[in-house]
Amino acid sequence: MRRIDYDTEQHQDYARGRALNEEQRRTWISAFEAALPERRPLAGLDVGSGTGRFTPALARAFGPVTGVEPSVRMRETAQAQSRHPEVRYLAGSAEDMPVPSACADYALMFLSWHHVQDKPRAARELARVLRPGGRLLLRANFSDHHPRPWWLEHFPRGYEVDAALFQPLHEVIAMFTSDGWRVTDFRTVTEPSYGTLGDMLERLRLRTLSFFAQLSPDDLETGFRRLEQAVAADPDAPAPVFSEPLLTLERN
């Protein structure tokens, strides 16, 4: 996987390209709620919080949240656009979080796990910052449990290139369980549609997905040309939905 430096690319369009509508946000908060203890408040960490698309919603639903994000530009956007009285954003990464040990009841990693360079170290760091019994909500794609969004078929080797970004599920589980974690749940969540095919095309043109950084300029040009031709046939049709994996692990 080609590493993405969000301070030099994507940060300017990320919030717009990856924004969630209210129905999508409610769907994910409900899924997180089902995986977490019923007591409130819960102290949370949003690890790889990006522009803060989930962080305020987590605070409203569960209690105080610290967003941990390595990109200066992404944090600046979050601090300007995703504020909440019980949210703060800190510089850090999954491998090195500037927070005390046993300070949180849960951590969310939403499509940030594939960016982690030293995954075993991150698993140990997550165990450090969570209290005993704390939960990790890992919304990650896995090479063998992949949502396969409809638009990938239009890009050369689209499914193959995208799947190569991710580990297989059993490998992720084995790494965590060998370090003392246990799996409490694995489910899929169907996220409501972003809107029409035309709406989705406009988002994809912003290229804020890791997938696009892996393609050559020629493959990008070919893929978008094919995608635009396909969408032009019925741009007002609803964009298809698909099921997305959510793995929940518990710290012993």
N, C-alpha and C positions, 0 to 999 in steps of 0.2 A: 504494500500500500504506500502510495506517495503521501508523505506527511503534509498536512495543510497548515500553513502559518496564517492564522486568522487575523493577525495584526497587519498583514500585507494583502490578504485576499479574503473575499466573502463577507468580512465584517460589515461593510457598508450596506449590503443587501440582505443580510441574514435575518434580521428581525422581520422584514417584509416577506421574504421567501419562505420562512418557516413559521409564520404566525398561525395561531390556532383560533378558530371561531369558538364562540361560547359553548356550543353543543359538543364540540370535540374536547374542550377543556373539562367540561362536566363529566364526559365519559371516562376520561383518564383519572380524574380525581375519585370517581366512584370505584374504579378498579384498584387504585391505591388504598382507598378506605377499606376495601374488602380484605386487603392483605396486611393491614396494620391493626394493632390493639385498639379497642374501643375507647379507652380512657383518653381524656384531653386535659391539658395540652400535651402534644408530643413535640419534642425538639428535633428538628430535621436538618439534614445537609442535602443540598442540591449540587451534586458533584459533576463538574462540567456544565455549569449553569448557563453558559453562553450569554445570550441577551436577556435572560430571565423570563423566558416565555412561560415557565411553570412556577417560578419561585413565589410570586405574590399569591397565586392560587393555593399553593401548599400552605402558606402562612394563614390564609383565611380559613382553610379547612381544618388544619391540625395544630397550628401554633408556630412559634418562632423558627425561622429558617435562615441558615447561612448558605449563600451561594458561593461555591468555590470554583474559580475559573482562571486558567493560565493566561488568557489573551487580554491584554490591556484594553484594546479597542472594544472587545465584546463586553467587558466589565463596564466600560464607560457608557455604552449603550444601555446596559441593564440599569445602571444607576440613574440614568436620565429618563428612561421609559418604563421601567418595571419596579417602581418604588412601592413600599409598604412599610408601616411603622415597625413591623416585626421581621423585617428582612434586612440583611446586610450582605455585602458582596466582598469577598477577600481574594487576593491573589494566591493561587495554589493549584495543585493537581491531585489526581487520585493517589499518586505515589507519595505525595508530600503535602499534607493539609495543615495549615497554621491554626489548629484548634486543639484544645486540651483532650487528653485521653478520656474515654467514656463520657463524652459530652452530649451525645445524640441518641435518640430512640430509633431513628431510621435514617437511611441515606437513599436518595434517588439518583440513579444514573440513567438518563434518558438519551439513548443513541449517542453516548459518549464513550462507551467501553472500547469500541474498536480504535479509538484514538490513543488509548493508554499504551505506552511503550513498554513498561515493565509490569506486566499483569500480576505475577506472583507478589511483587512488592506492594502493588495496589491492594490486593486482597488482605495482606497483613496490615496495611495502613487503615483500611476500612474496619478491620477487626479492632484496631486500637481506638478509633474514635467513637465506635458504637458501644453502648452499654451492653452487659450480658443480656441476651434475649433480643437485642436490637435487630432490625430487619434491613436488608438491602433489597431495594426494588430495582431490578436490572431489566430495563426495557432495552434489549439489544436484539439485533438480528443475528441469526446463526446460519452457518452455511447449509445446514441440513433442515432448518426450520425457517424458511425465508418467505416473506410475504409475496414476493414476485409481483410487484406493481405492474399494471397493464402497459405503461409507457416504455418499460425496459426493452420490450421485444423490438422496438424500432431502432435501437442502437446496435451497431455491430458487436456481437458477443455480449450483449447487454446483461443477460442473466448470469453468464459466467463471470464477467468482470465484477459485477456487484457482489455475488456470492463469495468471491475471493477476498473481499474485505473483512470477512467475519470468520470466527472460529466455529467448529461444530459444537452443538449443545453439550454433548457428553464430555468434551474437553474442558469446557468452562466449569461444568459441575464437578468434574474430577479435581480440577485445580483448587476450587473452593473447599470441597469436602476433605481433601487431604490436609488442609490447613485449619480444620476444626469447625467449619461451617456445616450447616445442614439445609437441605432444600425443604421449604415449607409449602411451596405451590409453584406450579407452572401452568399457565393458561394463555389463551389468545384473547385479544381485545379487538373488536371491530370498531375502528374509528369512523365516525360519520364523514360523509363526503366533504371535500373542499369546495364543492360547487359544480360547475359545468366543466366539460372537457376544455373549453376555451379558457376558463379560469385557471385550470391546472397547468395548461401550456404556458400561461403568463408567469406562473410561479417557477416552472422548470427553466424558463429562459434566464432566470436570475442565477442559475447554476449554483445553488447553495447546498447541494448534496455532495458528499464525499465522492460519490460515483463519478461525477463529471471531471474531477481532478485526475482521475485515472486514465482518461481517454486521450488519444492523440487529437490534434486539431482536425484532421481529416475525418476521424470517426465521430467527433462532435458535430461537424458540419453535415455529414451523412445522416446521423441520427435525428438531428433537429429537422432536416428537410423531410425525412420520412414521417416524423411525428406531426409536423405541420400539415402535411398532405392528409394524414389520417384524421386529424381533428377538423380540418376544413370541411369534411363530408358532413359533420353534424356537431358544430361547436357548442350548441346549447344543450346537448345531451348530458345527463348527470355523469360526473366522473365516477368510475367504479370504486367500491370500497373493498377492503381486504382485511384479513385478520392478522394482528401483530402480536408477537410473543412477549410475555412478561414473566420473568423468572424471579421468584422471591426466595431469598436465603436468610437464614437466621444465624447470628453469632452465638456460639456456645459460651 
